[in-house]
Amino acid sequence: MVHFVGAGSGAADLITVRGARLLREADVIIYAGSLVNPALLEEAKEGCRVENSARMTLEEVIAVMEEAEAAGQTTVRLHTGDPCLYGAIREQMDILDEKGISYDYCPGVSSFSGAAAALNLEYTLPSVSQSVVITRMAGRTPVPERESIESFAAHGATMVIFLSTGMLAELSRRLVAGGYREDTPAAIVYKATWPDEKSFVCTVGTLAQTAEENQITRTALILVGDAVAHTNYQRSELYHPAFTTGYRQATASSHAEAEGGKV
């Protein structure tokens, strides 16, 4: 059995309870050494085989899984964050399907959640933004033309941009071309939830300058949108006293205040 496990965004204690249990039980751990916190390997039991996939090809990773399966062992494939985002897990699963090797998937805390935590940020503020676009700039891995930065920027929604820290001048240009103002709030979060985490609030127009001044060249997320400023939003209707839910009734006085424009 192969367990794909999300390691979380960086801090070792942000792995899920299930993920930590699977690590402790594993006979073989293949971890993404360039990104996963090595402190998580302290969960490995004595005698566990540990392989760093940063030095391996896909074929070599699969070969280790096959060896473990033939020996009746359990493998944990430990990916950073939640591997459903830029985790390259589907290609592994397809090969395991072909080989008849069983697997499952334990989700993790994505770095886009860790970045929000670093800024005490809510991405979906009422009357500001109710959508989050997760995307990246094209690099060695291309991005479909229909998913251009400009096309997403045209919606004015909150954007979380992965794998693009080295292209911030171009990113800013394309965000503005798509419809964001140069003074639209933005942020750079470096190594979210790691001990050396850093975060910088800036604007779309000053992303490249902010990164250069703070020597941020990689391992950072870019957040864009008015939600970053967390101002000029409406309070939640769900917790409004004038709003009836399945668990409580609105009060008459609250209705009167709402109709009078006092709430």
N, C-alpha and C positions, 0 to 999 in steps of 0.2 A: 504494500500500500504506500502511495506517495501522498503526502499532505502538503499542499501549497499554503504557506502561512505568511500573512502580512506582519512584518516586524514592527510596524508603527513608524511614526515620523522621525524618531531619533532617540528620545529618552527611553532607556531600557524598561522603565516601568509603565510605558504606554502600550506594550504588547497586550493583547487580550488574555484573559484568564485561560481560555481554550488554547490559544497559541502557545502560551508558556507551558501548559500541560503537554502539548504535543512535542515541544522541544525536549522536555524532560524524558519523554518516553522513546524518543527517536534512537534508532541504531545508527543512522547516517544523517548528517546535516549538510546540505549544500547551501551556502549562504552567499548573498551578493556582497562581497567583501569591500567593494568600493563605496557602499552606501549604508549598509546595515551596521548598527552599533555593535562592536565586538563584545561588549559586556553581556549581550544576550547569550553568547556561547557558554557563559558560566552556568547556564541551565542544563547543559549537556551532561548526560550520565557518564560514569567512568567507562572507558572503552568505546565510546561513540566515535565513529569516523567523521571527521569534519573536513569539508572541501570548500575552497574559496572559488566561486564561479567567476570572479573577476579575471582569473587567469585561464579560464576554460572556454571552449567553444560549445555551442548547443549540442553537438554530437558527443562531446566528452561528458557533458552533464547527463545526457540520456544514458550513456554507457555506465555511469556510476549507479543510476537508478536501476538499470537492468541487473547489474551485479547484486545489488541489495535485494531485489525482488527474487532472483534465483536462489539467494541464501535465506529466503524467508524473513527478511528484515524490513523494518519500517523506515521510510525516508521522509525527512522534512526538507522541502525546498523553501528556503527562507528569503523572501523578497522584502525590499524596503517599502514603507508606507502601506498602502493597500494596493496589491499588485494588479488590480483591475485598471489602474491608471499607469500607462507606459511601463508595464511590468513584463511584457513579452512572455506571458504565460500561455496564451492560446496555442502558440506554435509547439510548446512542450506538451500540452494536453493532447493535441492532434496526434503527435507521435506515440504517446502513451496509449491512445485509443487504438492505433494501428497495431501496437504490440500486445494489446490485451491486458495492460497493466492498470489496475484500479487507482483512482486518485480522488481527492476532494479538496476543498478550498476554504480556508479559514481567513475571513477578512481582517484587515488591520486599520489603524488610524492613519489616514492619508496626511501628507504634509500640507495639503490645502486646509485641512482642519487645524493642524498645528500652527500654520501661519496666522489663521484667524485668532487662535488663542494667544499668540504672541502680541497681538494688537488689541485684545479684548474686543474683537470685531464681530458684528453680525452682518453676514453678506446680504441678507434678504430683509431690508428695512421697509416697512409699509410706507407707500407713497414715494419711495426712493428707487428701490429695485426689488423685484420678486423673482429674479432669475440669475443664475450663476453660469457663466461660460468658462469651461476648463479647456484650455488649448495650449498650443506651443507655436513657436516660429519654426519654419522649415530649416533643417540642417542637413546632416547626412541622411536622416529619415525625412522624406518629403511629406508635405501636408497637401491633401486634396485641394484643388483650386477653389472649390465651392466653400471651403472652410478657411478662407483668408482672414487675416486679422481685421482688414477693413470691413469685411462683411459682418463679422461679429460686433465690431465697434459701432456699426450703424444702429444697433439695437439700444445702445446706451445702458446695457445691463452691467452688473458686476462681472469683471473678468479676472480669472486666475490663470497666469501664464507660466507654464513650466519650461524648463530646458532652454531658456532664451537669454540668460544673463549676459552672454558675450555679444549680444546684438541689440543693445538697448537704444542706441541712436536710431537704428532702422525701425525698431519696434515703436518708438515714439512717433516717428514720421508716419507710420502706417496707421497708428491709432488715431492721429489727428486727421489723416486723410479719410478715415472711415466715419468720423463724426464727433469724436471726443474733443473737448476744448483742451488747449495746452495747459490750462490751470485746473483741469479735472484732477481730483485727489488720486494719489497713487502711493504705493508702498513697495519697498524691497525687504523681504524677510530672508535672511541668511541662516541656513541650518536650523530651521524651526524645531524647537523643543530640545535641541542638543545643549550641552553646557555652555558652548560658545555661541549660542544664538545671538543674532543682532537684527534689529529692525529699524528701518528708516522711512518716515512718512515724507512724501515729496509731492510732485505733480507729474502729469504725463510729460510735460515739457522738460522736466529736470531729472528724468530717470537716469540717463547716461551720466550726467554730471554727479549725481548723488552716489552712484556706484563707483565712479572713478575717485571721488573724494574719500570714500570709505574703503577703497581697495577690495571691492566685491566683484569677483570675476566669474564665479561659478557657485553651484549648490545653493541657489536662491530662487525664491518664487516672487513673481511680480503680481501685485494686486492693483486693479484699476477700477475706478468708479466712484460715484458720489457716496456710496455706502462706507468708503474708507474714512470719510470725515465724520460719519455718524451724527449728522446734524439735519435739521429740517425734515424729520420724519414724523409720521403719525403714530400714536400709541396703538398697541394691539387691541383689536376689537374683542378678541377672545377673553381678555381679562378686564374689559370695560364693564363697569357696573350697569350700564344701559343695554348690555348685550346678553340675550338669553342663550344658554347652552343646554346640553342634555343633562347637565349636573346642577345647574342653578338657574333661577329666574331673575330677570332684570327687575330692579326696584322701580316703583312709580316715580319717585323723586328723581331717579337717574334719567328716566325718559323725559321728564319735564325739563331737566337741565340740558339734556342733549338737544331738545327741540328749541330751547332758548339760546342755544349757541354757547353755553357755558362750559361744555366739555368737548 
